[in-house]
Amino acid sequence: MLYGPRNEVPPELGSLANLNGLDLSLNALTGSIPESLLRLDKLRYFLIEGNALCVPGTSVFGVWLRAIEEHDAATTAFCNAADLAALKSLYEAAGGTGWIQSGGWPDEGFVEDWHGVSADSLGRVTELDLEGNGLQGTLPPDLGTLVRMTELRIGDNALSGRLPLSLVRLSLTEFHYADTRLCAPAEASFQTWLNAITSHEGTGVECAPLSDHDILALLYEATGGPDWFNNRNWLTGAPLAQWYGVQVDDEGRVVGLISRSNNLTGTVPAELGNLDSLTELDLGSNQLTGPIQVELGNLGNLEELSLSRNNLTGPIPAELGNLDSLTELNLGSNELTGPIPPELGNLANLTGLRLFGNELIGPIPVEFANLGNVRYLALGGNGLTGPIPVEFGNLGNLTGLQLDSNELTGPIPPELGGLGNLTSLDLTANALTGPIPPELGNLSNLTALHLRYNSLTGPIPPELGNLANLTRLDLSPNAFTGPIPAELGNLVNLEELDLGGHDLTGPIPPELGHLSSVKRMLLWGNHLTGPIPPALGGLGSVTYLALEGNALSGSLPPELGNLATVEELFLEDNRLEGPVPPGLGGMASLKRLGLTNNAGMEGPLPGDMTGLHRLEALLAGGTDLCAPSDAGFQGWLNGVHKRRIRSCVEGDPPMAYLTQAVQSRDYPVPLVAEEKALLRVFVTARNATSTGIPAVRARFYLSGRETHVVDIPGTSTPIPTAVDESNLSKSANAEIPADVMQPGLEMVIEVDPEGTLDEALGVAKRIPETGRLAVEVRAMPLFDLTLIPFVWTQTNDESIVGLAEAMAADPENHHMLADTRTLLPVGTLDVKAHEPVLSSSNHAFRVLHETEAIRAMEGGSGHYMGMMAGRVEGPGGVASIRGWTSFSIPRASTIAHELGHNLSLRHAPCGRPGGLDLSYPYSEGSIGAWGYEFRGGGSLVAPTRPDLMSYCEPEWISDYSFTNALRYRLFNEGRAVGAQTRSLLLWGGIGTDSVPFLDPAFVVDAPALLPDSVGEYRLTGKSDSGVELFSLAFAMPETADGDGSSSFAFVLPLRAGWDGNLASITLSGSGESTTLNRDTDLPMTILRNPRTGQIRGILRNPPAAMHAAADGGAAPTAGIEVLFSRGIPGPEAWRR
């Protein structure tokens, strides 16, 4: 990782005057791109994706970036993004289209060039002078986000209304608004701020006090009320009690304001703090921006406050600590910064405090020990530092403590062991040190203990074996030492045990075999010794058993054959010995078996392994195990698409081979039919000689008939004494035409056909010595790829559309597909450009999820890849492993990498990716064998080059990856697409926290697409009376390059009686669940071209007008069908 002070880009990089490439991607960098980099005028590429950097929004940076041939700065936010949003709000609120001068407004060029705007080196607004410019309307509260502005001149305009209370956030030295109809709020805090401004020229008018009606009207105007999903009766003559989401008391005062998931945008006005009778305020799951107003601390009667899942920024106001009546405070999933105010410790009535998923820093306030009534405390996903307060041990009512994904240090306080009501403790991903306190063994109600990704040391306390209700124990990876306590075998309810990645020693306790409920057991990456206990054969529910990376010895116990439910068994990198015993054929569910790098294992595989009918991966490189040569075993082995095991047939590798991208003499790589290849013949002499490499003649045969002959002239290069693949001059080489490369190909090599060599040299004259050398050439199915150009609704950048069309028009030559053609076994490409798709999101994971849904709804075949231009949130690419969908930014290597995941490939170990292939055979993620590059006249590619599936560059492809991808393609030809039928689109997934989510269900006309595997997740649909209408069990698809989240999309044909009766859909699994019902309010619109059947848009929180269009069956655009759902399809959907 590269970082400077405070994880910023070191400005010293600007001194590297001759630098022509700079790749800072996938680090932990924050802050802005330093101005010193502008001196790097020779840069040809500049890559910064996968950080938390911002790009200065100035013209000088814009010019610099345009001069760089390849950069991904467009995927990164501008440093002045919030300022731009505030200026646009002003433009809209103050009649910008009628301004006298509006050069640049609202979105042309750079902000420094906009009329009346002055900006600093980051593009942040410092002055705004719009005096006498025809402004008409009001001032939006967003102006309070222009925190670097010191001068504001808006006098001599037709502005009216109240000055926003949010202006008190600005450190103005000059504020002129004379000759307007603006008034100043009477609040003392505002008047104090106003009086402190050095140059203040106002109207001298003080605003009248606001009624509850007035305050709600301000909220409506400030947060886009006309576009709310539901604004029933707002700003009408109806009583406030009839306004959507508003609750009033007997005196007509507003006591409840609930507008969750209602498409509120903009900034919450500070005036909301004057609703002094309010007891519940819930504006969660909207698109609100800007700060939390300090004035909310005036709501003395407030009992519940939820602003979660918005885009709020800035600090948490200390004034919220004044809310004495508050019982629930939820500010999670925003972009809040700064420390947690200790004043929140004053909230003695609080039962739930949720601040997770922000950017908060500093220590956890010890004052939280005063929250004696709190039952759930969620502070995860921030940047909190310092120790866990020992005072937390006094929070006796606590049932859930979530402190994961911070930077907490120090030991785990033993005092936490006194929290007798605690059911969940999550301290994952911090920097905690020291031992696990034995006192945690007193938490008798605990069901989940997560301590992974820390720096904990010492032994695992045997007292953890007392946690009788525990279902999940996740301690990896840390640095625990000593033995695995046998007492863990007492945890009879345990479903997941993860002790991987420590320094644990000693044997595996046989008592672990008593864990009959465990589904996943991970003991990888320790120093465990001794044999694998036969008692592990008693794990009757286990599906995943990972023992790799230890020092286990002895032979495999045949009792492992009793594991009828195990699907993945990883034993790599141990010291196991002897043969694979008979009996493992009893593992009827086994899909993947890893034995790599157990040098003492030897002998032929037992014949009963052919009973493993579900086996997809057999990896035994680095062992002396071998595959029997009999036809029955070889026929079974050919059905295992991912395999690495030598043949039991003895003999040296052939002295000649054909290569396309890469080739290995030890593990021959199959070749792709109808693609040219390079023939390399390695002529060797018995002793050193000065005699040159002789002429070579190669004959090729198909079905016994000679189809091609090539004569290779001799050279003056002395004949080597051993095979040397590192230099083309040390072999006889010839390019073999594509039409020669056909399945069933054989070849015969004649060395020195004219007989000119001295027999004493000992040069083999024929390869093979007798017969013909069979060459494995495979005809690949057509590689069907549909490119979906996604257009983000916030930018409407359609440049990706033309790129997708160009790629489809010439897939064999387009540079964006060069790495795909060269490094993957694709054969002939059939690339189609999908119609453009509008999306409300620019997040890579979300776009991948939408790509899955589009493929499902369209009954698509082949691979679907979503693409998007401009700024993309999240990684530059994500893909479904062994699936058919992916997402990529327009970058050739990323496109090939993500398609590699579709072809079953996991990551190679270079660049610290997650989701490693545990059996990858080469260190540092290198390709491990010699590759060949036809482009540029032809050249060798060294075995040290990193694999395409790593995070390192410049990438090539290994023999291991190419072979596995090729066999997977032949193994997985895809499904036959059925006829369209009236169906239900069911789609969702799990987030980074493994919590499931569901997107709104839709009634669609599409072919059925049902799960192809059974797993721990289940989709259940029920009627109002609880009658089960459908139930689907499935394994959650695995997503590579993402953040741990994953998603699915199924199409379930409708059955009679579902129409109008479907009341709920529940996704459950891994101990979590989520439900859609008739009260769910997650509005979404899908746009479809009825002529072509292609999806044209997936819009979350769409404009209210589009709801009405969908409800009425109309189309907002001619020729486009509109589908709408809030969760469960409404009556109009079933009638279509």
Secondary structure, DSSP 8 states (H G I E B T S, - for coil): ----GGGB--GGGGG-TT--EEE--SS--EEE--GGGGG-TT-SEEE--SSEEEB--SHHHHHHHHTSSEE-GGGS-BTTHHHHHHHHHHHHHTTGGG-S--TTTTTSS-GGGSTTEEE-TTS-EEEEE-TTS--EE---GGGGG-TT--EEE--SSEEEEE--GGGGGS--SEEE--SSEEEB---HHHHHHHHT-SEEE----B-----HHHHHHHHHHHTTGGGSS--TTTTSSS-GGGSTTEEE-TTS-EEEEE-TTS--EEE--GGGGG-TT--EEE--SSEEEE---GGGGG-TT--EEE--SSEEEE---GGGGG-TT--EEE--SSEEEEE--GGGGG-TT-SEEE--SSEEEEE--GGGGG-TT--EEE--SSEEEE---GGGGG-TT--EEE--SSEEEE---GGGGG-TT--EEE--SSEEEE---GGGGG-TT--EEE--SSEEEE---GGGGG-TT--EEE--SSEEEE---GGGGG-TT--EEE--SSEEEE---GGGGG-TT-SEEE--SSEEEE---GGGGG-TT-SEEE--SSEEEE---GGGGG-TT--EEE--SSEEEE---TTGGG-TT--EEE--S-TEEEEE--GGGGG-TT--EEE-TTSEEEE--SHHHHHHHTT-SEEE-EESS-----SEEEESSEE-SSS---EETTS-EEEEE----SS----B---EEEEEEETTEEEEEEEE---SSB--SS--TT-GGGSEEEEE-GGG--TTEEEEEEESTT--S-GGG----EESSSS-EE--EE----EEEEEEEEEETTT---HHHHHHHHHHH-TTT-GGGHHHHHHS---SEEEEE---EEES--BHHHHHHHHHHHHHHHT--SEEEEEE-S--BS-SEEEETTSSEEEE-S-HHHHHHHHHHHTT--B-SSS--SSB-TT--SGGGB--SEEEE-GGG-EEE-TTSBBTTSS-SS-B--HHHHHHHHHHHHH---------EEEEEEEEEE-TTS-EEE---EEEEE--B--SS--SEEEEEE-TT--EEEEEEE----EESSSS-EEEEEEEE--TT-TTT--EEEEEETTEEEEEETT----EEEEE-TTT--EEEEEES--HHHHHHHHTT--SSTT-EEEEESSS--HHHHH-
